[in-house]
Amino acid sequence: MESNVFLEYLDTAQIALYGFWVFFAGLIWYLQREGKREGYPLDTHRVDRHGDPITVEGLPGIPSPKTFKLADGSTVAAPDPARADRRPIAARQVGFDDRYGPDVGAPLEPTGDPMLDAIGPSAYAARANQPERMVDGSPMIVPMSSVSGWGVESRDPDPRGMSVCGLDGAAAGKVIELWVDKAEPQIRYLQVELSGGRHVMLPSGFVRYDASNRKVKVASITAAQFAGVPGIASNQQITKLEEDRICAYYAGGHLFATPSRSESLI
């Protein structure tokens, strides 16, 4: 009986190698597909010759919807076209082509207040308007005065009562409260009372303390621009959407707070 010539050229190691290649290729395909549950299809802001919008899915395509159960018991489906971010962009693209629309990658020129219109560094995700929560369901970020056992380390400057100064050196208000992250021992926000009586939040990452002069210095925005900081609905908690909007406002100030910041260095 003649032996099978094909099997003479195969052994266990070779079969295992080919099997691994097939498995790894399938794994890459699966991960690439799962990574497109959010953020796809890409919107190019361009149209084809028929006037239809051009979107990009890539290969592999977008997976079928899957329902995920969250820690609080609620569910969310992804992908979900109803959750797509369709906020209007208050800007126009430079380099417009009458046939196909704006050039891909063309810069945006703001048409309104870019620090509030989510343009460039002021952009933020439309996250859930719910606070981050602890395991027990309580809000994670709260005023220090509302939780027991919290205080400022004696060797650190206590910002409460300090004047808050903008990039122009002018005073915008004073710090009246500290908001802490109960999950981590740190200050997340300084609550500032402006001269007009309004309270706004100041992320701790945007401040520099001048303890000797009892000042909190902010290089992101001017003193007058503190009046435009997005507010919060509750004085006992801050939502994820409010956090993103507030941080985006200060971040946008590094490019849009003054006209000189928007211009090139040369």
Phi and psi in degrees as GROMACS dihedral restraints (atoms count N, CA, C in turn):
[ dihedral_restraints ]
;  ai    aj    ak    al  type     phi  dphi    fc
    3     4     5     6     1   -77.3    20    10
    4     5     6     7     1   141.4    20    10
    6     7     8     9     1   -79.5    20    10
    7     8     9    10     1   160.1    20    10
    9    10    11    12     1   -76.1    20    10
   10    11    12    13     1   110.9    20    10
   12    13    14    15     1   -62.7    20    10
   13    14    15    16     1   -35.2    20    10
   15    16    17    18     1   -62.1    20    10
   16    17    18    19     1   -42.9    20    10
   18    19    20    21     1   -70.3    20    10
   19    20    21    22     1   -20.3    20    10
   21    22    23    24     1   -66.5    20    10
   22    23    24    25     1   -20.7    20    10
   24    25    26    27     1  -101.2    20    10
   25    26    27    28     1    10.5    20    10
   27    28    29    30     1  -118.6    20    10
   28    29    30    31     1   145.1    20    10
   30    31    32    33     1  -140.5    20    10
   31    32    33    34     1   176.6    20    10
   33    34    35    36     1   -61.0    20    10
   34    35    36    37     1   -42.4    20    10
   36    37    38    39     1   -63.0    20    10
   37    38    39    40     1   -39.9    20    10
   39    40    41    42     1   -67.0    20    10
   40    41    42    43     1   -42.8    20    10
   42    43    44    45     1   -63.3    20    10
   43    44    45    46     1   -41.2    20    10
   45    46    47    48     1   -63.4    20    10
   46    47    48    49     1   -38.7    20    10
   48    49    50    51     1   -64.6    20    10
   49    50    51    52     1   -47.5    20    10
   51    52    53    54     1   -63.7    20    10
   52    53    54    55     1   -38.2    20    10
   54    55    56    57     1   -63.4    20    10
   55    56    57    58     1   -38.8    20    10
   57    58    59    60     1   -65.7    20    10
   58    59    60    61     1   -40.4    20    10
   60    61    62    63     1   -59.7    20    10
   61    62    63    64     1   -45.2    20    10
   63    64    65    66     1   -63.6    20    10
   64    65    66    67     1   -45.0    20    10
   66    67    68    69     1   -61.9    20    10
   67    68    69    70     1   -45.2    20    10
   69    70    71    72     1   -66.9    20    10
   70    71    72    73     1   -38.6    20    10
   72    73    74    75     1   -62.9    20    10
   73    74    75    76     1   -41.5    20    10
   75    76    77    78     1   -65.1    20    10
   76    77    78    79     1   -37.3    20    10
   78    79    80    81     1   -64.8    20    10
   79    80    81    82     1   -44.0    20    10
   81    82    83    84     1   -61.2    20    10
   82    83    84    85     1   -44.0    20    10
   84    85    86    87     1   -59.9    20    10
   85    86    87    88     1   -45.5    20    10
   87    88    89    90     1   -63.7    20    10
   88    89    90    91     1   -46.6    20    10
   90    91    92    93     1   -66.2    20    10
   91    92    93    94     1   -39.6    20    10
   93    94    95    96     1   -62.3    20    10
   94    95    96    97     1   -39.2    20    10
   96    97    98    99     1   -70.2    20    10
   97    98    99   100     1   -43.0    20    10
   99   100   101   102     1   -66.1    20    10
  100   101   102   103     1   -29.4    20    10
  102   103   104   105     1   -70.1    20    10
  103   104   105   106     1    -5.6    20    10
  105   106   107   108     1  -105.3    20    10
  106   107   108   109     1    18.3    20    10
  108   109   110   111     1   -71.7    20    10
  109   110   111   112     1   -24.1    20    10
  111   112   113   114     1  -133.1    20    10
  112   113   114   115     1   145.7    20    10
  114   115   116   117     1    89.6    20    10
  115   116   117   118     1    -0.2    20    10
  117   118   119   120     1  -126.8    20    10
  118   119   120   121     1   153.1    20    10
  120   121   122   123     1   -72.1    20    10
  121   122   123   124     1   153.0    20    10
  123   124   125   126     1   -71.2    20    10
  124   125   126   127     1   135.9    20    10
  126   127   128   129     1   -97.0    20    10
  127   128   129   130     1   114.7    20    10
  129   130   131   132     1   -86.8    20    10
  130   131   132   133     1    -8.5    20    10
  132   133   134   135     1    60.4    20    10
  133   134   135   136     1    26.1    20    10
  135   136   137   138     1  -121.5    20    10
  136   137   138   139     1   159.8    20    10
  138   139   140   141     1  -126.1    20    10
  139   140   141   142     1   153.6    20    10
  141   142   143   144     1   -84.1    20    10
  142   143   144   145     1  -174.6    20    10
  144   145   146   147     1   -68.4    20    10
  145   146   147   148     1   -13.7    20    10
  147   148   149   150     1   -94.2    20    10
  148   149   150   151     1    -1.0    20    10
  150   151   152   153     1    88.4    20    10
  151   152   153   154     1     4.2    20    10
  153   154   155   156     1   -85.4    20    10
  154   155   156   157     1   142.8    20    10
  156   157   158   159     1   -64.8    20    10
  157   158   159   160     1   142.5    20    10
  159   160   161   162     1   -97.1    20    10
  160   161   162   163     1   121.0    20    10
  162   163   164   165     1  -119.2    20    10
  163   164   165   166     1   159.8    20    10
  165   166   167   168     1  -125.6    20    10
  166   167   168   169     1   125.6    20    10
  168   169   170   171     1  -107.3    20    10
  169   170   171   172     1   -36.4    20    10
  171   172   173   174     1    78.0    20    10
  172   173   174   175     1  -172.0    20    10
  174   175   176   177     1  -127.7    20    10
  175   176   177   178     1   126.9    20    10
  177   178   179   180     1   -73.5    20    10
  178   179   180   181     1   168.4    20    10
  180   181   182   183     1   -76.8    20    10
  181   182   183   184     1  -175.5    20    10
  183   184   185   186     1   -71.8    20    10
  184   185   186   187     1   134.9    20    10
  186   187   188   189     1   -72.6    20    10
  187   188   189   190     1   165.9    20    10
  189   190   191   192     1   -71.7    20    10
  190   191   192   193     1   154.0    20    10
  192   193   194   195     1   -59.4    20    10
  193   194   195   196     1   142.9    20    10
  195   196   197   198     1  -132.7    20    10
  196   197   198   199     1   140.6    20    10
  198   199   200   201     1   -96.2    20    10
  199   200   201   202     1   128.7    20    10
  201   202   203   204     1  -112.4    20    10
  202   203   204   205     1   137.8    20    10
  204   205   206   207     1   -95.8    20    10
  205   206   207   208     1   125.8    20    10
  207   208   209   210     1   -89.3    20    10
  208   209   210   211     1   170.5    20    10
  210   211   212   213     1   -62.7    20    10
  211   212   213   214     1   -31.3    20    10
  213   214   215   216     1   -84.4    20    10
  214   215   216   217     1     4.3    20    10
  216   217   218   219     1    96.1    20    10
  217   218   219   220     1   -13.2    20    10
  219   220   221   222     1   -77.7    20    10
  220   221   222   223     1   167.2    20    10
  222   223   224   225     1  -124.7    20    10
  223   224   225   226     1   155.1    20    10
  225   226   227   228     1  -143.6    20    10
  226   227   228   229     1   139.1    20    10
  228   229   230   231     1  -103.1    20    10
  229   230   231   232     1   143.5    20    10
  231   232   233   234     1  -148.3    20    10
  232   233   234   235     1   134.6    20    10
  234   235   236   237     1   -72.7    20    10
  235   236   237   238     1   152.6    20    10
  237   238   239   240     1  -137.7    20    10
  238   239   240   241     1   102.6    20    10
  240   241   242   243     1   -56.5    20    10
  241   242   243   244     1   -26.8    20    10
  243   244   245   246     1   -68.2    20    10
  244   245   246   247     1   -21.8    20    10
  246   247   248   249     1   -93.7    20    10
  247   248   249   250     1     5.4    20    10
  249   250   251   252     1   -63.6    20    10
  250   251   252   253     1   142.3    20    10
  252   253   254   255     1   -80.3    20    10
  253   254   255   256     1   107.0    20    10
  255   256   257   258     1  -116.3    20    10
  256   257   258   259     1    29.1    20    10
  258   259   260   261     1   -65.2    20    10
  259   260   261   262     1   136.7    20    10
  261   262   263   264     1   -65.8    20    10
  262   263   264   265     1   144.6    20    10
  264   265   266   267     1   -99.3    20    10
  265   266   267   268     1   115.8    20    10
  267   268   269   270     1   -82.1    20    10
  268   269   270   271     1    64.4    20    10
  270   271   272   273     1  -162.5    20    10
  271   272   273   274     1   159.3    20    10
  273   274   275   276     1  -120.9    20    10
  274   275   276   277     1   147.0    20    10
  276   277   278   279     1   -87.0    20    10
  277   278   279   280     1   136.6    20    10
  279   280   281   282     1   -81.1    20    10
  280   281   282   283     1   138.4    20    10
  282   283   284   285     1    91.8    20    10
  283   284   285   286     1    56.5    20    10
  285   286   287   288     1   -85.7    20    10
  286   287   288   289     1   133.1    20    10
  288   289   290   291     1  -107.6    20    10
  289   290   291   292     1   118.6    20    10
  291   292   293   294     1   -60.6    20    10
  292   293   294   295     1   -24.5    20    10
  294   295   296   297     1   -82.5    20    10
  295   296   297   298     1   -42.3    20    10
  297   298   299   300     1  -122.0    20    10
  298   299   300   301     1     4.4    20    10
  300   301   302   303     1    89.3    20    10
  301   302   303   304     1  -162.8    20    10
  303   304   305   306     1   -63.8    20    10
  304   305   306   307     1   148.7    20    10
  306   307   308   309     1   -67.7    20    10
  307   308   309   310     1   142.2    20    10
  309   310   311   312     1   -63.7    20    10
  310   311   312   313     1   129.3    20    10
  312   313   314   315     1    83.9    20    10
  313   314   315   316     1     2.1    20    10
  315   316   317   318     1   -66.6    20    10
  316   317   318   319     1   143.3    20    10
  318   319   320   321     1   -68.9    20    10
  319   320   321   322     1   156.0    20    10
  321   322   323   324     1   -95.7    20    10
  322   323   324   325     1   137.0    20    10
  324   325   326   327     1  -112.4    20    10
  325   326   327   328     1   112.6    20    10
  327   328   329   330     1   -59.0    20    10
  328   329   330   331     1   145.2    20    10
  330   331   332   333     1  -111.7    20    10
  331   332   333   334     1    -5.6    20    10
  333   334   335   336     1  -134.5    20    10
  334   335   336   337     1  -136.7    20    10
  336   337   338   339     1   -94.0    20    10
  337   338   339   340     1   101.4    20    10
  339   340   341   342     1   -63.4    20    10
  340   341   342   343     1   -25.0    20    10
  342   343   344   345     1   -72.6    20    10
  343   344   345   346     1   -21.6    20    10
  345   346   347   348     1  -106.1    20    10
  346   347   348   349     1   -17.0    20    10
  348   349   350   351     1   -94.5    20    10
  349   350   351   352     1    11.9    20    10
  351   352   353   354     1    59.2    20    10
  352   353   354   355     1    48.2    20    10
  354   355   356   357     1  -106.1    20    10
  355   356   357   358     1   134.4    20    10
  357   358   359   360     1    58.7    20    10
  358   359   360   361     1  -125.5    20    10
  360   361   362   363     1   -67.1    20    10
  361   362   363   364     1   -11.2    20    10
  363   364   365   366     1   -88.3    20    10
  364   365   366   367     1     1.9    20    10
  366   367   368   369     1   -69.0    20    10
  367   368   369   370     1   147.2    20    10
  369   370   371   372     1  -148.1    20    10
  370   371   372   373     1   155.1    20    10
  372   373   374   375     1   -82.4    20    10
  373   374   375   376     1   143.5    20    10
  375   376   377   378     1   -80.6    20    10
  376   377   378   379     1    73.1    20    10
  378   379   380   381     1   -74.9    20    10
  379   380   381   382     1   171.3    20    10
  381   382   383   384     1   -62.4    20    10
  382   383   384   385     1   139.9    20    10
  384   385   386   387     1   -84.2    20    10
  385   386   387   388     1    53.0    20    10
  387   388   389   390     1  -132.6    20    10
  388   389   390   391     1   148.6    20    10
  390   391   392   393     1   -74.7    20    10
  391   392   393   394     1   154.8    20    10
  393   394   395   396     1   -64.8    20    10
  394   395   396   397     1   140.9    20    10
  396   397   398   399     1  -123.4    20    10
  397   398   399   400     1   154.2    20    10
  399   400   401   402     1   -79.2    20    10
  400   401   402   403     1   176.8    20    10
  402   403   404   405     1   -60.7    20    10
  403   404   405   406     1   -34.1    20    10
  405   406   407   408     1   -82.6    20    10
  406   407   408   409     1     1.8    20    10
  408   409   410   411     1    93.1    20    10
  409   410   411   412     1    -6.0    20    10
  411   412   413   414     1   -78.3    20    10
  412   413   414   415     1   154.6    20    10
  414   415   416   417     1   -59.0    20    10
  415   416   417   418     1   141.3    20    10
  417   418   419   420     1   -81.0    20    10
  418   419   420   421     1   -39.5    20    10
  420   421   422   423     1  -108.3    20    10
  421   422   423   424     1   117.2    20    10
  423   424   425   426     1  -141.2    20    10
  424   425   426   427     1   165.2    20    10
  426   427   428   429     1   -62.9    20    10
  427   428   429   430     1   142.4    20    10
  429   430   431   432     1   -60.4    20    10
  430   431   432   433     1   -33.9    20    10
  432   433   434   435     1   -67.9    20    10
  433   434   435   436     1   -14.9    20    10
  435   436   437   438     1   -91.8    20    10
  436   437   438   439     1    -5.9    20    10
  438   439   440   441     1  -123.4    20    10
  439   440   441   442     1   140.9    20    10
  441   442   443   444     1   -86.8    20    10
  442   443   444   445     1   151.4    20    10
  444   445   446   447     1    85.4    20    10
  445   446   447   448     1     4.6    20    10
  447   448   449   450     1  -107.8    20    10
  448   449   450   451     1   144.6    20    10
  450   451   452   453     1  -169.7    20    10
  451   452   453   454     1   171.1    20    10
  453   454   455   456     1   -86.7    20    10
  454   455   456   457     1   132.0    20    10
  456   457   458   459     1   -56.4    20    10
  457   458   459   460     1   135.5    20    10
  459   460   461   462     1   -60.3    20    10
  460   461   462   463     1   -25.6    20    10
  462   463   464   465     1   -87.4    20    10
  463   464   465   466     1    -4.8    20    10
  465   466   467   468     1  -102.9    20    10
  466   467   468   469     1   153.1    20    10
  468   469   470   471     1   -70.1    20    10
  469   470   471   472     1   136.9    20    10
  471   472   473   474     1   -91.4    20    10
  472   473   474   475     1   113.4    20    10
  474   475   476   477     1   -69.4    20    10
  475   476   477   478     1   -18.9    20    10
  477   478   479   480     1   -60.5    20    10
  478   479   480   481     1   126.8    20    10
  480   481   482   483     1    93.9    20    10
  481   482   483   484     1   -12.1    20    10
  483   484   485   486     1   -74.7    20    10
  484   485   486   487     1   150.5    20    10
  486   487   488   489     1   -77.6    20    10
  487   488   489   490     1   143.2    20    10
  489   490   491   492     1  -105.6    20    10
  490   491   492   493     1   122.2    20    10
  492   493   494   495     1  -115.5    20    10
  493   494   495   496     1   139.3    20    10
  495   496   497   498     1   -83.5    20    10
  496   497   498   499     1  -174.0    20    10
  498   499   500   501     1   -65.8    20    10
  499   500   501   502     1   -21.3    20    10
  501   502   503   504     1   -85.2    20    10
  502   503   504   505     1     0.3    20    10
  504   505   506   507     1    85.9    20    10
  505   506   507   508     1    -9.1    20    10
  507   508   509   510     1   -78.7    20    10
  508   509   510   511     1   150.8    20    10
  510   511   512   513     1   -82.4    20    10
  511   512   513   514     1   132.5    20    10
  513   514   515   516     1  -100.7    20    10
  514   515   516   517     1   -28.5    20    10
  516   517   518   519     1   172.4    20    10
  517   518   519   520     1  -157.4    20    10
  519   520   521   522     1  -138.4    20    10
  520   521   522   523     1   154.5    20    10
  522   523   524   525     1   -78.9    20    10
  523   524   525   526     1   127.8    20    10
  525   526   527   528     1  -116.1    20    10
  526   527   528   529     1   -15.6    20    10
  528   529   530   531     1  -157.5    20    10
  529   530   531   532     1   154.5    20    10
  531   532   533   534     1  -115.4    20    10
  532   533   534   535     1   134.6    20    10
  534   535   536   537     1  -106.0    20    10
  535   536   537   538     1   128.7    20    10
  537   538   539   540     1  -114.5    20    10
  538   539   540   541     1   155.9    20    10
  540   541   542   543     1   -96.3    20    10
  541   542   543   544     1   111.4    20    10
  543   544   545   546     1   -68.1    20    10
  544   545   546   547     1   -22.0    20    10
  546   547   548   549     1   -79.5    20    10
  547   548   549   550     1   -22.7    20    10
  549   550   551   552     1  -137.0    20    10
  550   551   552   553     1   139.9    20    10
  552   553   554   555     1   -76.5    20    10
  553   554   555   556     1    75.0    20    10
  555   556   557   558     1  -155.5    20    10
  556   557   558   559     1   159.3    20    10
  558   559   560   561     1   -85.0    20    10
  559   560   561   562     1   128.9    20    10
  561   562   563   564     1   -97.4    20    10
  562   563   564   565     1   -41.6    20    10
  564   565   566   567     1  -138.6    20    10
  565   566   567   568     1   151.0    20    10
  567   568   569   570     1  -107.1    20    10
  568   569   570   571     1   129.0    20    10
  570   571   572   573     1   -91.0    20    10
  571   572   573   574     1   123.8    20    10
  573   574   575   576     1  -113.2    20    10
  574   575   576   577     1   132.7    20    10
  576   577   578   579     1   -97.9    20    10
  577   578   579   580     1   117.4    20    10
  579   580   581   582     1   -78.0    20    10
  580   581   582   583     1   169.2    20    10
  582   583   584   585     1   -61.6    20    10
  583   584   585   586     1   -27.3    20    10
  585   586   587   588     1   -84.9    20    10
  586   587   588   589     1    -2.0    20    10
  588   589   590   591     1   100.2    20    10
  589   590   591   592     1   -12.1    20    10
  591   592   593   594     1   -73.8    20    10
  592   593   594   595     1   145.9    20    10
  594   595   596   597     1  -105.3    20    10
  595   596   597   598     1   132.5    20    10
  597   598   599   600     1  -131.8    20    10
  598   599   600   601     1   158.9    20    10
  600   601   602   603     1   -98.4    20    10
  601   602   603   604     1   141.7    20    10
  603   604   605   606     1  -125.7    20    10
  604   605   606   607     1   111.0    20    10
  606   607   608   609     1   -60.6    20    10
  607   608   609   610     1   136.5    20    10
  609   610   611   612     1   -63.3    20    10
  610   611   612   613     1   -24.4    20    10
  612   613   614   615     1   -72.4    20    10
  613   614   615   616     1   -10.3    20    10
  615   616   617   618     1  -104.5    20    10
  616   617   618   619     1    12.4    20    10
  618   619   620   621     1  -117.9    20    10
  619   620   621   622     1   156.7    20    10
  621   622   623   624     1  -131.1    20    10
  622   623   624   625     1   129.5    20    10
  624   625   626   627     1   -91.6    20    10
  625   626   627   628     1   131.8    20    10
  627   628   629   630     1  -114.5    20    10
  628   629   630   631     1    82.5    20    10
  630   631   632   633     1   -63.4    20    10
  631   632   633   634     1   -35.9    20    10
  633   634   635   636     1   -64.9    20    10
  634   635   636   637     1   -32.6    20    10
  636   637   638   639     1  -103.7    20    10
  637   638   639   640     1     5.9    20    10
  639   640   641   642     1    53.9    20    10
  640   641   642   643     1    51.8    20    10
  642   643   644   645     1  -130.6    20    10
  643   644   645   646     1   147.5    20    10
  645   646   647   648     1  -112.1    20    10
  646   647   648   649     1   115.5    20    10
  648   649   650   651     1  -100.2    20    10
  649   650   651   652     1   134.8    20    10
  651   652   653   654     1  -124.2    20    10
  652   653   654   655     1   119.0    20    10
  654   655   656   657     1   -92.0    20    10
  655   656   657   658     1    -1.2    20    10
  657   658   659   660     1   -79.7    20    10
  658   659   660   661     1   -43.9    20    10
  660   661   662   663     1  -136.7    20    10
  661   662   663   664     1   166.1    20    10
  663   664   665   666     1   -81.4    20    10
  664   665   666   667     1   167.9    20    10
  666   667   668   669     1   -61.2    20    10
  667   668   669   670     1   -39.6    20    10
  669   670   671   672     1   -66.7    20    10
  670   671   672   673     1   -30.2    20    10
  672   673   674   675     1   -75.4    20    10
  673   674   675   676     1    -9.1    20    10
  675   676   677   678     1   -62.5    20    10
  676   677   678   679     1   -26.6    20    10
  678   679   680   681     1   -65.7    20    10
  679   680   681   682     1   -21.3    20    10
  681   682   683   684     1   -93.9    20    10
  682   683   684   685     1     0.6    20    10
  684   685   686   687     1   -62.1    20    10
  685   686   687   688     1   129.1    20    10
  687   688   689   690     1   -57.0    20    10
  688   689   690   691     1   140.7    20    10
  690   691   692   693     1   -90.5    20    10
  691   692   693   694     1  -179.9    20    10
  693   694   695   696     1  -121.1    20    10
  694   695   696   697     1   152.3    20    10
  696   697   698   699     1   -80.6    20    10
  697   698   699   700     1   -27.1    20    10
  699   700   701   702     1  -124.9    20    10
  700   701   702   703     1   148.1    20    10
  702   703   704   705     1   -93.5    20    10
  703   704   705   706     1    10.6    20    10
  705   706   707   708     1  -122.1    20    10
  706   707   708   709     1    -8.7    20    10
  708   709   710   711     1  -157.0    20    10
  709   710   711   712     1   161.5    20    10
  711   712   713   714     1  -132.1    20    10
  712   713   714   715     1   134.4    20    10
  714   715   716   717     1   -87.3    20    10
  715   716   717   718     1   166.0    20    10
  717   718   719   720     1   -64.2    20    10
  718   719   720   721     1   -38.6    20    10
  720   721   722   723     1   -65.6    20    10
  721   722   723   724     1   -43.2    20    10
  723   724   725   726     1   -63.1    20    10
  724   725   726   727     1   -39.8    20    10
  726   727   728   729     1   -59.6    20    10
  727   728   729   730     1   -47.4    20    10
  729   730   731   732     1   -65.1    20    10
  730   731   732   733     1   -40.4    20    10
  732   733   734   735     1   -65.2    20    10
  733   734   735   736     1   -41.7    20    10
  735   736   737   738     1   -66.6    20    10
  736   737   738   739     1   -48.7    20    10
  738   739   740   741     1   -63.6    20    10
  739   740   741   742     1   -36.7    20    10
  741   742   743   744     1   -65.4    20    10
  742   743   744   745     1   -34.7    20    10
  744   745   746   747     1   -63.0    20    10
  745   746   747   748     1   -47.5    20    10
  747   748   749   750     1   -67.8    20    10
  748   749   750   751     1   -39.1    20    10
  750   751   752   753     1   -63.2    20    10
  751   752   753   754     1   -40.0    20    10
  753   754   755   756     1   -64.3    20    10
  754   755   756   757     1   -26.4    20    10
  756   757   758   759     1   -62.7    20    10
  757   758   759   760     1   -25.6    20    10
  759   760   761   762     1   -68.6    20    10
  760   761   762   763     1   -15.7    20    10
  762   763   764   765     1  -115.5    20    10
  763   764   765   766     1   -30.8    20    10
  765   766   767   768     1  -116.1    20    10
  766   767   768   769     1    -2.7    20    10
  768   769   770   771     1   -62.2    20    10
  769   770   771   772     1   -38.5    20    10
  771   772   773   774     1  -130.5    20    10
  772   773   774   775     1   152.4    20    10
  774   775   776   777     1   -57.9    20    10
  775   776   777   778     1   -34.8    20    10
  777   778   779   780     1   -65.7    20    10
  778   779   780   781     1   -27.6    20    10
  780   781   782   783     1   -71.3    20    10
  781   782   783   784     1   -23.6    20    10
  783   784   785   786     1   -85.2    20    10
  784   785   786   787     1   -11.2    20    10
  786   787   788   789     1   -93.2    20    10
  787   788   789   790     1   161.1    20    10
  789   790   791   792     1   -71.4    20    10
  790   791   792   793     1   158.1    20    10
  792   793   794   795     1   -74.7    20    10
  793   794   795   796     1   -24.4    20    10
